[in-house]
Amino acid sequence: MESPSSPRPENNGQVSGGGGSSKVRPRSFDEKTRLACWRKAAVVAGRHPERWRQDAAGNVVCRRFWSCHGCLCYEYDHIVPFSKGGESTVDNCQILQTRVNRSKSDKAWVDDAEMRGFSCDIKFTDKELDIIEMAIYGDVIRPGKQCHCRTVAEMLGKVKTKNRMAACELPDKNTS
């Protein structure tokens, strides 16, 4: 049972209508549609396409940060709210940085410039995205760089890694 403050709709997206009847108004997408929507989004150049994408406003988002509130977080959005027939199709789906999606709300058409205006002002460098990827996935996989994070036991010399991937070098605090 969901709590009253739960962000997920109850009854599989159905909203009760007047007179005891109910009409389907899908508020969320099923897993198949979410996967197709993710794959439809623009790939971030030089990053792993299953981990990183660009939302409809050009913001970089991370696959693991679905439905949170940071600058790399995203949500699935209906391009036109509640598509014809109540169906959630990939043609009516886009990923949007959470902040952009919340600002867009249920407006059907918001131009690109306005969506970019809702976006976080932070632009991440490749080095910063590598650090984030190391923290989230335990490795970095992108063209020109593949490495894994060493465990504490590896760093102390107590265990020899079975991972054939090179260990990631952590950035030096004194360099920018």
VOGU-3710 file (C-alpha; in Angstrom, 3 decimals, decimal comma):
1> mespssprpe> 0,000/0,000/0,000  1,342/3,394/-0,931  1,523/6,351/1,383  -0,466/9,496/0,568  2,742/11,330/-0,339  3,961/8,636/-2,709  4,965/10,001/-6,140  3,732/6,861/-7,891  0,035/6,775/-8,861  -2,208/4,151/-7,386
11> nngqvsgggg> -4,383/1,752/-9,383  -1,961/1,466/-12,275  -2,408/5,055/-13,370  -6,196/5,134/-13,181  -7,829/8,221/-11,793  -11,352/8,001/-10,501  -13,863/10,062/-12,420  -17,235/11,380/-11,360  -20,180/9,017/-10,885  -18,091/6,012/-9,886
21> sskvrprsfd> -16,649/5,486/-13,369  -12,928/5,628/-14,042  -10,998/6,699/-17,065  -7,422/5,734/-17,742  -5,004/8,631/-17,506  -1,541/7,097/-17,493  0,843/9,128/-15,365  3,789/6,800/-15,805  5,339/4,620/-18,478  5,847/0,866/-18,390
31> ektrlacwrk> 9,376/-0,547/-18,452  9,320/-1,323/-22,180  8,287/2,247/-23,031  10,884/3,730/-20,646  13,632/1,677/-22,310  12,504/2,765/-25,788  12,259/6,377/-24,598  15,824/6,215/-23,182  17,139/4,783/-26,445  15,335/7,506/-28,418
41> aavvagrhpe> 17,147/10,262/-26,481  20,354/11,757/-27,900  23,587/9,984/-26,984  26,183/12,038/-25,103  29,262/12,160/-27,338  32,161/10,212/-25,836  30,091/8,583/-23,056  28,602/5,095/-22,647  25,125/5,256/-24,277  23,482/2,951/-21,745
51> rwrqdaagnv> 24,687/5,164/-18,892  24,417/8,714/-20,259  21,957/10,562/-22,497  20,861/14,085/-23,275  17,352/15,145/-22,419  15,113/17,056/-24,821  16,651/20,358/-23,617  20,245/19,153/-24,164  21,070/18,412/-20,509  23,324/15,464/-19,673
61> vcrrfwschg> 21,519/12,900/-17,495  22,634/9,619/-15,927  20,593/6,422/-16,246  20,924/5,633/-12,532  19,479/9,011/-11,529  15,855/8,437/-12,485  13,281/10,369/-10,458  15,602/12,313/-8,142  16,278/16,062/-7,878  19,891/16,729/-8,968
71> clcyeydhiv> 21,269/18,236/-12,166  22,001/14,760/-13,613  18,555/13,444/-12,617  15,730/12,910/-15,068  12,111/11,831/-15,415  10,081/10,416/-18,267  7,716/13,015/-19,655  4,643/12,942/-21,855  5,333/15,235/-24,802  1,592/15,796/-25,105
81> pfskggestv> -0,048/15,055/-21,737  -2,255/11,961/-21,801  -1,901/10,916/-25,420  -4,872/9,943/-27,584  -6,609/6,841/-26,326  -4,758/7,083/-23,014  -1,844/5,087/-24,391  1,736/5,681/-23,293  3,715/5,239/-26,493  7,368/5,957/-27,096
91> dncqilqtrv> 6,309/8,586/-29,659  4,766/10,523/-26,791  7,708/10,053/-24,424  10,863/12,032/-23,772  13,391/12,213/-20,984  13,733/15,542/-19,217  15,996/16,710/-16,424  13,763/16,575/-13,331  13,970/20,324/-12,818  12,889/20,958/-16,440
101> nrsksdkawv> 10,064/18,422/-16,218  8,698/19,935/-13,012  8,831/23,428/-14,517  7,200/22,250/-17,746  4,494/20,560/-15,688  1,524/19,495/-17,834  1,983/22,102/-20,558  1,684/20,447/-23,951  4,092/22,672/-25,857  7,065/24,428/-24,324
111> ddaemrgfsc> 9,699/25,720/-26,748  13,326/24,606/-26,528  14,603/27,966/-25,299  12,141/27,969/-22,399  13,093/24,384/-21,466  16,805/25,306/-21,524  15,933/28,218/-19,213  14,541/25,766/-16,641  17,746/23,679/-16,778  20,536/23,559/-14,174
121> dikftdkeld> 23,363/25,901/-15,079  26,058/23,311/-14,320  28,012/21,857/-17,241  30,111/18,846/-16,255  33,587/18,164/-17,658  34,625/14,698/-18,855  36,803/14,389/-15,757  33,839/15,170/-13,478  31,592/12,719/-15,342  34,335/10,068/-15,007
131> iiemaiygdv> 34,393/10,600/-11,234  30,609/10,387/-11,046  30,629/7,234/-13,191  33,302/5,666/-10,958  31,220/6,411/-7,876  27,984/5,075/-9,347  29,086/2,117/-11,461  32,502/1,273/-10,006  34,134/1,727/-13,394  34,394/4,027/-16,375
141> irpgkqchcr> 33,548/2,793/-19,843  33,908/5,228/-22,713  35,930/5,491/-25,907  39,577/5,912/-25,022  39,100/5,069/-21,360  38,078/1,894/-19,582  39,018/1,335/-15,982  37,628/0,000/-12,704  37,775/1,336/-9,160  40,094/-0,582/-6,881
151> tvaemlgkvk> 38,622/-2,039/-3,731  40,140/-1,227/-0,343  41,610/-4,754/-0,222  43,248/-4,173/-3,631  44,703/-0,837/-2,512  46,122/-2,445/0,648  47,653/-5,269/-1,427  45,614/-7,955/0,352  43,831/-9,108/-2,813  44,951/-9,278/-6,399
161> tknrmaacel> 42,133/-8,253/-8,700  40,627/-10,701/-11,146  39,320/-7,765/-13,168  41,358/-7,468/-16,381  40,343/-3,838/-16,753  42,988/-1,345/-15,585  42,447/0,470/-12,311  41,189/4,042/-12,612  43,556/6,773/-11,552  41,845/9,116/-9,156
171> pdknts> 42,307/12,777/-10,003  44,990/14,653/-8,117  43,551/17,240/-5,731  46,096/19,831/-6,907  45,124/19,712/-10,599  42,025/21,159/-12,181
//
